[in-house]
Amino acid sequence: MSAPRPILPRPPVVVVVLGVVGLLLILGPVLALGVRVPWSRVGEVLADPDTAQLLTVSFASAAWATVITVGLGVPLAVWLRHLRRGGRLVRLLVLLPLAMPPVVGGLALTAAVGRRGVTAPLLDALGLQFAFAFPGVVLAHVFIALPFVVVTVDAAARQLDPEVGASAAGVGMSPGEILRKIQLPALLPAIATGAGLAFARSLGEFGTTLTFAGSMPGVTRTMPLGIYLERETDPGRAYVLGAVLIIAAVLVLGLAALPAALARTPEPRARRLGELDLERLRTLTAPVAGGQPVLAGGTAFPANRITAVVGPNGSGKSTLMGRVAGRLAGGDVDVDTRGVVLLTQRPGLPPTATVAGAVTMVTRDARRTTELLDAAGLTPLRDIAVPALSGGQAAQVALLRALAARPSVLILDEPLAAVDVASADRWRRLLASAAQDRTTLLVTHDPLEVATLSEHLVVLAGGEITAAGPTADLLTRPPDDFVATLAGIVRIVGIVTAEEVDTVTILGQELEVTGTSAAPREQSLRVGDTAVATFAPEATTLRLPTTDPHRESARNVWTGVVESVSATTSGAATIVHVTVGGHRMSIPVTRRSVLELGLAPGTTIECVTKAVAINVYPQHRRIRGE
């Protein structure tokens, strides 16, 4: 059974027609030339000494030009990828030789390195001569062919995931190692293609070479120059030489395209992984000197603890972590970034490496790599190419790779999002058991991770840290609605309107709430103060509206409208989302209650909550904790 292939939508007919016309415009003249070639004279022309001279000069100059263009073009393309300012301008300048008329290109080279060019005194002192010499042919070809290498490699370089290089730098690889072990292997197909284009373009170069290097037989006369001269005296010979040149160019382009054509992206498949040895893996990945404290935005992230970093999407969590890791400039950050490793949702594994190779880039020790893979239960993936990994497998390998660097500060930006439940649970147990080994910053939206892993909590909103402190304290007294939702409780902010013996009443967004005071003695609530009321959704019951004022003793009876009804993930309860005043509450009820009350979107309902189930305390002030 053949592998499934994606079904792509058909292009419009006009696109197909115009595409065929464009292809015929390219192939038509070439096929016509093939018809005019006197093929019976091929042997005669190739055996001619003059042809041998043309071929020698052409192929020798093209080979030298290709070597030089690759040697200059690849570094230029790699540099362009890292050029922040002026990158677009430099790319336009690189294309300039392609836009210039060939004759003008020859004149420009003459002005620069000709016998009377601006660099002539220096070239004479060094004994170098380019004009009307073979080196001039090579230089003319380099000038014209260099853009082909730069454009091809630059396009491929911009397709590389930036996380790959950033991750490699984070785990301790030097720029040279990243270039040799990651970037160049990934760019090899593009380099081969660029080299082929440069060679083919060199074989066909005419105008710049003629203007700058001249047409000296056996020295600077290339195949295109010879063809130009022969077309006036022997057109048949010119056609044969043209056919030879085209065949050579096609062969070169075909060879250059082979690496890309033969490359195959393996399909990820399921593999049974081993068990994770917590204590052994903890020992193998523990930093030598323990964790280091982090100070960012004026807030302390305690050393040798797990700090959960939470906030709504767009609140600046990833930006803050990038600054702590040294990937982003700006911000008030105090930490030695040499010991910081950041792992994001994108694994950032080298695309041309195997799993063992990717880890060994960090450990620099194949034996230690084997121990790490075995302790993590990832030995079955050892010889698997990175592109053949599933999302969950790649995430686990990336986490092991990050730990292999023994970081003193480990930043995890939701790296387990693609991992299955069982595997994610094993890695969480490792993080929990190794919490005191290093400083861990955990960016997450998972309430379970916040509650079970972190001892410290940092809350962001609008790009700023708005609260920081012990996790238990902030989950009990949420500083904002996002944390309240994370903690699974209802939070209402209002102004104190009444203070009785054992209760406090606040008014917030057209909703009056009465609860018991949870304020510390030094912060007693008074009328006019801003306060926050919190309670568990389970403390609220739903009923249909009634006019009986003595039906219950609850102090809080709020009328609301059902927004929607949904089942929980486990299916054990049904969640009724109710809008009460300006607030949205999610109340769990049984399925039977949903049926008996006829709950559906738009149903008017009463929410009943006893005052003893509601805690009222002063509005949260930003906490900066150690």
Legacy VTK file of the C-alpha trace (Angstrom):
# vtk DataFile Version 3.0
C-alpha trace
ASCII
DATASET POLYDATA
POINTS 626 float
0.000 0.000 0.000
1.493 3.331 -1.061
2.033 6.149 1.422
-0.802 8.689 1.564
-0.232 11.897 -0.347
-1.841 15.233 0.412
-4.492 16.394 -2.031
-3.738 19.945 -3.129
-6.341 22.253 -4.691
-5.990 22.648 -8.430
-4.666 25.993 -9.695
-6.934 28.135 -11.902
-6.844 27.322 -15.616
-5.343 30.715 -16.460
-2.413 29.976 -14.152
-1.766 26.641 -15.885
-1.970 28.211 -19.336
0.380 31.065 -18.500
2.738 28.650 -16.766
2.923 26.455 -19.875
3.558 29.524 -22.050
6.398 30.577 -19.765
7.946 27.108 -19.896
7.699 27.032 -23.705
9.362 30.436 -23.831
12.356 28.909 -22.057
12.476 25.529 -23.778
11.350 26.603 -27.256
14.563 28.398 -28.326
16.694 25.640 -26.808
14.815 22.955 -28.738
15.050 25.042 -31.903
18.807 25.308 -31.428
18.950 21.536 -31.078
17.242 21.188 -34.455
19.820 23.460 -36.127
22.878 21.733 -34.653
24.812 19.666 -37.235
25.239 16.688 -34.918
27.440 14.899 -37.461
30.158 17.510 -36.823
30.298 17.083 -33.047
33.340 14.776 -33.151
35.163 17.025 -35.595
34.551 20.167 -33.510
35.513 18.539 -30.201
38.757 17.194 -31.702
39.819 20.656 -32.872
42.690 22.138 -30.730
40.923 25.508 -30.685
37.903 23.869 -29.053
40.156 22.291 -26.458
41.537 25.751 -25.635
38.033 27.194 -25.304
36.906 24.341 -23.066
40.038 24.534 -20.902
39.732 28.273 -20.290
35.962 28.053 -19.738
35.927 25.126 -17.325
39.047 26.230 -15.470
37.727 29.762 -14.945
34.266 28.443 -13.999
35.780 26.012 -11.478
37.943 28.718 -9.870
35.040 31.162 -9.859
32.753 28.588 -8.240
35.245 27.849 -5.464
35.694 31.565 -4.766
31.987 32.397 -4.933
31.166 29.590 -2.498
34.020 30.661 -0.214
32.748 34.252 -0.179
29.025 33.777 -0.773
28.286 31.321 2.035
29.822 33.525 4.791
28.045 36.548 3.304
24.695 34.718 3.333
25.195 33.509 6.906
26.177 37.025 7.996
23.119 38.468 6.263
20.869 36.201 8.359
22.270 37.767 11.517
22.351 41.322 10.192
19.641 43.272 12.022
20.098 46.701 10.480
20.697 47.252 6.803
19.966 43.641 5.850
17.515 44.584 3.120
19.899 47.155 1.672
22.775 44.672 1.590
20.555 42.091 -0.144
19.681 44.655 -2.801
23.358 45.512 -3.295
24.193 41.819 -3.699
21.758 41.665 -6.618
23.342 44.686 -8.321
25.601 42.653 -10.696
22.501 40.911 -12.047
20.789 44.226 -12.756
23.821 45.906 -14.386
24.384 45.575 -18.134
27.345 43.173 -18.650
29.364 45.834 -20.422
28.898 48.208 -17.503
30.020 45.447 -15.160
33.188 45.069 -17.198
33.777 48.823 -17.105
33.287 48.814 -13.326
35.912 46.084 -12.921
38.264 47.993 -15.228
37.827 51.110 -13.101
38.504 49.141 -9.924
41.329 46.717 -10.806
42.243 47.585 -14.405
45.693 48.634 -15.488
44.782 52.238 -14.730
42.164 51.499 -12.086
41.981 53.002 -8.633
43.890 50.051 -7.162
46.514 49.895 -9.919
49.428 51.212 -7.756
48.782 48.569 -5.114
48.357 45.783 -7.687
51.568 46.815 -9.472
53.453 46.767 -6.188
52.180 43.258 -5.514
52.847 42.118 -9.057
49.197 41.303 -9.745
47.398 41.817 -13.030
43.748 41.093 -13.771
42.890 42.977 -16.964
43.504 40.937 -20.138
44.716 37.984 -18.063
43.229 34.680 -16.903
42.716 35.952 -13.315
40.599 38.689 -14.869
38.323 36.064 -16.409
37.912 34.442 -13.009
37.252 37.806 -11.355
34.632 38.692 -13.968
32.894 35.373 -13.382
33.008 35.834 -9.607
31.487 39.300 -9.969
28.563 37.944 -12.009
28.055 34.560 -10.257
28.433 35.576 -6.614
24.790 36.753 -6.268
23.535 33.268 -7.244
25.311 31.664 -4.275
24.354 34.399 -1.844
20.678 34.475 -2.807
20.319 30.680 -2.768
22.052 30.140 0.571
20.449 33.205 2.151
16.975 31.930 1.224
17.757 28.551 2.794
19.303 30.142 5.889
16.185 32.200 6.488
14.149 28.977 6.478
16.125 27.561 9.408
14.295 27.705 12.710
15.975 30.493 14.746
15.293 28.445 17.861
17.850 25.859 16.699
20.736 28.308 16.891
19.442 30.037 20.006
18.996 26.706 21.771
22.484 25.579 20.780
23.997 28.794 22.124
21.988 28.402 25.319
23.362 24.927 26.032
26.932 26.163 25.678
27.887 25.731 22.021
30.204 28.390 20.607
29.367 30.331 17.416
31.980 28.307 15.552
30.494 25.014 16.718
26.993 26.143 15.783
28.226 27.044 12.295
30.163 23.806 11.723
27.856 21.295 13.378
24.391 22.763 12.758
24.164 25.544 10.182
26.507 24.331 7.435
25.166 20.733 7.436
21.628 22.106 7.171
22.660 24.429 4.336
24.592 21.862 2.274
21.790 21.265 -0.290
21.444 25.020 -0.818
25.219 25.438 -1.072
25.338 22.698 -3.717
22.543 24.371 -5.660
24.216 27.772 -5.421
27.535 26.318 -6.562
25.841 24.678 -9.547
24.152 27.919 -10.530
27.446 29.798 -10.173
29.303 27.260 -12.323
26.603 27.270 -15.005
26.485 31.073 -15.004
30.271 31.222 -15.304
30.202 28.956 -18.336
27.787 31.332 -20.042
29.408 34.650 -19.056
30.194 36.871 -22.038
29.843 40.669 -21.824
31.687 41.387 -18.567
34.514 39.024 -19.502
34.944 40.547 -22.986
34.948 44.129 -21.679
37.344 43.521 -18.798
39.537 40.536 -19.753
39.354 40.684 -23.546
39.391 37.736 -25.950
42.937 36.377 -26.081
43.099 32.803 -27.481
44.185 30.280 -24.899
44.261 32.946 -22.156
40.958 34.781 -21.788
38.838 33.484 -24.682
36.018 31.391 -23.205
33.351 29.288 -24.944
30.785 32.136 -25.235
33.435 34.385 -26.839
34.440 31.628 -29.220
30.812 30.966 -30.167
30.309 34.683 -30.868
33.264 34.752 -33.222
32.398 31.466 -34.959
28.814 32.482 -35.760
30.174 34.963 -38.321
32.522 32.515 -40.077
31.176 28.990 -39.386
27.570 28.956 -37.994
27.494 25.155 -37.841
30.530 25.081 -35.576
28.931 27.798 -33.419
25.799 25.678 -33.050
27.858 22.657 -31.978
29.776 24.699 -29.397
26.480 26.148 -28.128
25.023 22.645 -27.738
28.118 21.508 -25.835
27.805 24.486 -23.536
24.109 23.842 -22.878
24.682 20.134 -22.196
27.501 20.965 -19.770
25.324 23.501 -17.945
22.409 21.034 -17.697
24.710 18.327 -16.300
26.150 20.720 -13.724
22.699 21.902 -12.621
21.514 18.300 -12.401
24.447 17.316 -10.197
23.903 20.378 -8.007
20.244 19.471 -7.526
20.988 15.872 -6.510
21.425 16.500 -2.746
18.057 18.222 -2.505
16.391 15.672 -4.792
17.694 12.699 -2.817
16.818 14.192 0.570
13.834 12.510 2.180
12.023 13.604 5.315
11.313 10.461 7.343
7.828 10.011 8.764
7.568 10.056 12.576
6.282 6.823 14.078
5.378 5.524 17.503
8.157 3.933 19.534
7.987 2.327 22.950
10.177 4.304 25.333
11.765 3.063 28.522
11.131 4.117 32.103
12.602 7.315 33.454
15.074 6.744 36.332
14.442 9.834 38.457
17.363 9.643 40.861
19.910 8.605 38.256
18.850 11.310 35.813
18.795 13.858 38.596
22.381 12.968 39.491
23.546 13.108 35.879
22.031 16.545 35.253
22.557 18.334 38.574
24.626 21.551 38.272
27.924 21.545 40.127
27.328 24.755 42.081
23.546 24.616 42.431
21.163 27.317 41.302
21.690 31.049 41.203
19.141 33.727 42.126
17.548 35.782 39.369
16.521 39.423 39.639
14.312 40.648 36.814
12.097 43.697 36.690
12.898 44.389 40.341
11.483 41.002 41.357
13.545 38.212 42.905
13.206 34.670 41.624
14.511 32.534 44.518
17.429 30.193 43.912
17.001 26.425 44.079
13.234 26.685 43.800
10.645 26.343 41.044
8.959 29.618 40.199
5.845 29.484 38.048
5.472 32.440 35.689
1.850 33.006 34.685
-0.271 35.567 32.897
-2.693 35.839 29.986
-1.514 35.490 26.397
0.461 38.556 25.371
1.325 39.519 28.939
5.068 39.377 28.251
6.051 36.039 29.791
8.163 34.844 26.863
9.731 38.294 26.484
10.765 38.328 30.138
12.200 34.822 29.879
14.109 35.816 26.735
15.689 38.698 28.646
16.631 36.471 31.572
18.220 33.993 29.142
20.166 36.765 27.405
18.352 36.329 24.099
16.654 39.729 24.239
18.216 43.040 25.163
16.662 45.546 27.533
14.974 45.220 30.872
16.373 45.215 34.385
17.879 41.715 34.668
20.632 40.567 37.017
21.829 37.027 36.293
24.881 35.282 34.845
23.469 34.144 31.499
26.291 31.648 30.998
24.461 29.269 33.321
20.965 29.894 31.913
19.236 27.504 29.513
15.874 28.388 27.945
13.657 25.667 26.481
10.592 26.816 24.541
7.705 24.939 22.949
9.859 24.582 19.817
12.440 21.863 20.571
15.205 23.598 18.617
17.018 20.328 17.830
19.624 20.277 15.024
17.727 19.087 11.911
20.632 17.096 10.431
21.602 15.238 13.616
20.459 12.046 15.263
19.132 12.110 18.806
22.465 10.901 20.179
24.308 13.448 18.045
22.113 16.303 19.262
22.755 15.416 22.907
26.478 14.809 22.347
26.800 18.356 20.988
26.071 19.393 24.570
27.818 16.684 26.568
30.834 16.380 24.223
31.059 12.858 25.612
29.405 9.921 23.817
29.537 7.797 26.968
27.699 10.387 29.044
25.141 10.755 26.238
24.472 7.023 26.457
23.971 7.264 30.226
21.597 10.201 29.872
19.474 8.544 27.190
19.293 5.363 29.249
18.320 7.182 32.454
15.640 9.141 30.582
14.230 6.036 28.916
15.011 7.478 25.476
17.532 4.870 24.310
15.121 3.574 21.607
15.443 7.010 19.963
19.244 7.050 20.050
19.948 6.595 16.328
16.758 8.235 15.055
17.183 11.336 12.896
15.682 14.443 14.462
13.176 15.014 11.602
11.817 11.489 12.216
10.775 12.328 15.776
7.173 13.033 16.651
6.355 16.274 18.427
6.246 14.587 21.826
9.471 12.663 21.243
11.297 15.801 20.118
10.059 17.692 23.188
11.434 15.016 25.529
14.791 14.895 23.737
14.990 18.697 23.889
14.297 18.677 27.628
16.977 16.042 28.194
19.383 18.080 26.054
18.687 21.182 28.125
19.243 19.278 31.378
22.440 17.741 29.971
24.004 21.204 30.023
23.662 21.172 33.865
22.188 24.701 33.936
22.128 26.670 37.146
18.965 28.387 35.857
16.514 26.350 33.762
13.729 28.240 32.001
10.884 26.102 30.702
8.403 27.914 28.443
5.639 25.300 28.187
8.006 22.629 26.776
5.685 19.713 27.618
2.708 20.977 25.630
3.218 18.306 22.937
4.053 15.442 25.316
1.495 12.774 26.162
-0.006 12.746 29.651
1.974 9.785 31.017
5.351 11.032 29.776
4.649 14.603 30.906
3.821 13.283 34.371
7.207 11.504 34.571
9.095 14.647 33.603
7.115 16.702 36.113
8.115 14.249 38.838
11.736 14.734 37.815
11.407 18.524 37.987
9.764 18.245 41.399
12.421 15.904 42.798
15.238 18.081 41.417
13.652 21.400 42.433
16.414 22.157 44.953
19.222 21.420 42.488
18.756 24.521 40.349
16.676 27.650 39.865
13.728 26.771 37.634
11.427 29.289 35.952
8.323 27.551 34.628
6.071 29.405 32.189
2.750 27.582 32.201
-1.009 27.809 31.829
-1.567 24.494 33.582
-3.161 24.919 37.044
-1.839 21.493 38.046
1.767 22.478 37.297
1.376 25.736 39.207
-0.131 24.053 42.255
2.050 20.937 42.407
5.452 22.081 41.125
6.003 25.702 42.068
6.800 27.194 45.448
6.929 30.727 44.103
4.593 32.483 41.708
5.179 35.499 39.453
2.243 37.111 37.670
2.542 39.283 34.549
0.045 41.572 32.860
0.625 44.185 30.183
4.328 43.385 29.957
4.988 44.039 33.651
5.267 41.917 36.780
2.165 42.707 38.812
2.547 40.218 41.665
5.119 37.863 43.100
5.134 35.699 46.180
4.589 32.215 47.578
2.365 30.150 45.320
0.024 29.097 48.109
-0.578 32.705 49.146
-1.308 33.995 45.648
-3.596 31.087 44.795
-5.516 31.648 48.036
-5.705 35.398 47.493
-5.480 35.857 43.698
-4.070 39.245 42.672
-6.156 39.318 39.469
-8.880 37.469 37.600
-6.418 35.399 35.589
-4.869 33.869 38.700
-8.352 33.399 40.163
-9.345 31.383 37.097
-6.084 29.446 37.365
-6.869 28.681 41.002
-10.444 27.729 40.149
-12.160 30.310 42.347
-14.463 33.284 41.788
-12.960 36.730 42.444
-14.998 39.922 42.810
-13.490 43.366 43.459
-15.629 46.051 45.060
-15.959 48.840 47.609
-16.827 48.036 51.224
-20.367 49.302 51.878
-21.036 47.721 55.275
-19.035 46.196 58.121
-20.884 44.129 60.695
-19.804 41.962 63.610
-18.755 38.961 61.542
-19.475 39.935 57.946
-18.349 42.478 55.366
-20.412 43.635 52.384
-18.876 44.980 49.194
-20.411 46.352 45.995
-18.670 45.529 42.732
-20.029 45.945 39.182
-23.710 45.970 40.193
-23.194 42.920 42.418
-23.463 43.073 46.212
-21.491 40.403 48.021
-21.528 39.599 51.734
-18.854 37.396 53.245
-16.636 36.891 56.258
-13.593 39.091 56.747
-10.243 37.456 56.031
-8.245 40.635 56.564
-5.274 40.532 58.919
-5.524 42.601 62.055
-3.205 45.295 60.755
-5.354 45.692 57.622
-8.896 45.730 58.978
-11.529 46.622 56.405
-13.513 49.838 56.693
-16.360 51.327 54.696
-14.991 52.874 51.512
-11.979 50.553 51.262
-11.367 48.513 48.126
-11.714 44.831 48.909
-11.768 41.481 47.162
-14.224 38.654 47.736
-13.322 35.097 46.760
-15.171 31.816 46.956
-15.130 28.388 45.380
-17.667 27.852 42.574
-18.771 24.670 44.370
-20.095 26.835 47.213
-22.784 28.246 44.911
-26.047 26.470 44.140
-28.412 27.259 41.310
-32.192 27.510 41.428
-35.017 28.945 39.436
-36.158 32.438 40.506
-38.467 32.479 43.548
-40.428 35.149 45.422
-40.195 33.347 48.772
-37.827 35.458 50.923
-37.641 32.751 53.640
-36.619 29.914 51.403
-33.017 29.852 52.740
-30.653 31.629 55.128
-28.031 32.478 52.531
-27.052 36.164 52.479
-26.129 36.143 48.784
-28.807 35.533 46.181
-27.852 36.845 42.750
-29.947 36.767 39.606
-28.082 35.805 36.473
-28.475 34.474 32.947
-27.070 31.174 31.700
-24.470 31.726 28.960
-23.666 28.112 28.160
-23.631 24.592 29.567
-20.650 22.284 29.074
-19.342 18.990 30.422
-16.060 18.670 32.312
-13.183 16.720 30.815
-13.860 13.769 33.103
-17.600 13.954 32.494
-18.278 13.739 36.236
-20.032 17.102 36.376
-21.563 19.746 34.166
-20.368 23.350 34.195
-22.976 26.067 33.909
-21.535 29.416 32.855
-23.650 32.221 34.300
-23.403 35.993 33.837
-24.201 37.801 37.083
-23.972 41.582 36.905
-20.636 42.241 35.265
-19.182 38.914 36.328
-18.992 35.473 34.757
-19.211 32.459 37.063
-18.680 28.802 36.180
-20.801 26.699 38.537
-20.479 22.877 38.642
-23.790 21.028 38.917
-25.030 17.502 38.295
-26.597 16.475 35.021
-29.807 15.784 36.866
-29.947 19.394 38.043
-29.443 20.605 34.492
-32.439 18.570 33.362
-34.679 19.407 36.325
-33.987 23.140 36.129
-34.093 23.182 32.334
-30.787 25.005 32.157
-29.973 26.286 28.681
-28.444 29.442 27.215
-30.670 32.398 28.043
-32.295 30.816 31.121
-32.703 33.214 34.056
-31.334 31.614 37.213
-30.569 32.508 40.823
-27.117 31.869 42.305
-27.176 31.223 46.048
-24.008 31.426 48.174
-23.712 31.490 51.977
-21.678 34.282 53.519
-19.483 31.807 55.434
-18.228 30.415 52.109
-16.948 33.834 50.977
-13.679 35.411 52.144
-13.264 39.172 51.923
-9.819 40.736 52.216
-8.037 43.975 51.233
-7.174 44.388 47.579
-3.885 42.768 46.687
-0.775 44.887 46.612
2.205 43.837 44.620
4.316 41.360 46.549
8.037 41.009 46.033
9.202 37.842 47.650
12.475 36.065 48.033
LINES 1 627
626 0 1 2 3 4 5 6 7 8 9 10 11 12 13 14 15 16 17 18 19 20 21 22 23 24 25 26 27 28 29 30 31 32 33 34 35 36 37 38 39 40 41 42 43 44 45 46 47 48 49 50 51 52 53 54 55 56 57 58 59 60 61 62 63 64 65 66 67 68 69 70 71 72 73 74 75 76 77 78 79 80 81 82 83 84 85 86 87 88 89 90 91 92 93 94 95 96 97 98 99 100 101 102 103 104 105 106 107 108 109 110 111 112 113 114 115 116 117 118 119 120 121 122 123 124 125 126 127 128 129 130 131 132 133 134 135 136 137 138 139 140 141 142 143 144 145 146 147 148 149 150 151 152 153 154 155 156 157 158 159 160 161 162 163 164 165 166 167 168 169 170 171 172 173 174 175 176 177 178 179 180 181 182 183 184 185 186 187 188 189 190 191 192 193 194 195 196 197 198 199 200 201 202 203 204 205 206 207 208 209 210 211 212 213 214 215 216 217 218 219 220 221 222 223 224 225 226 227 228 229 230 231 232 233 234 235 236 237 238 239 240 241 242 243 244 245 246 247 248 249 250 251 252 253 254 255 256 257 258 259 260 261 262 263 264 265 266 267 268 269 270 271 272 273 274 275 276 277 278 279 280 281 282 283 284 285 286 287 288 289 290 291 292 293 294 295 296 297 298 299 300 301 302 303 304 305 306 307 308 309 310 311 312 313 314 315 316 317 318 319 320 321 322 323 324 325 326 327 328 329 330 331 332 333 334 335 336 337 338 339 340 341 342 343 344 345 346 347 348 349 350 351 352 353 354 355 356 357 358 359 360 361 362 363 364 365 366 367 368 369 370 371 372 373 374 375 376 377 378 379 380 381 382 383 384 385 386 387 388 389 390 391 392 393 394 395 396 397 398 399 400 401 402 403 404 405 406 407 408 409 410 411 412 413 414 415 416 417 418 419 420 421 422 423 424 425 426 427 428 429 430 431 432 433 434 435 436 437 438 439 440 441 442 443 444 445 446 447 448 449 450 451 452 453 454 455 456 457 458 459 460 461 462 463 464 465 466 467 468 469 470 471 472 473 474 475 476 477 478 479 480 481 482 483 484 485 486 487 488 489 490 491 492 493 494 495 496 497 498 499 500 501 502 503 504 505 506 507 508 509 510 511 512 513 514 515 516 517 518 519 520 521 522 523 524 525 526 527 528 529 530 531 532 533 534 535 536 537 538 539 540 541 542 543 544 545 546 547 548 549 550 551 552 553 554 555 556 557 558 559 560 561 562 563 564 565 566 567 568 569 570 571 572 573 574 575 576 577 578 579 580 581 582 583 584 585 586 587 588 589 590 591 592 593 594 595 596 597 598 599 600 601 602 603 604 605 606 607 608 609 610 611 612 613 614 615 616 617 618 619 620 621 622 623 624 625
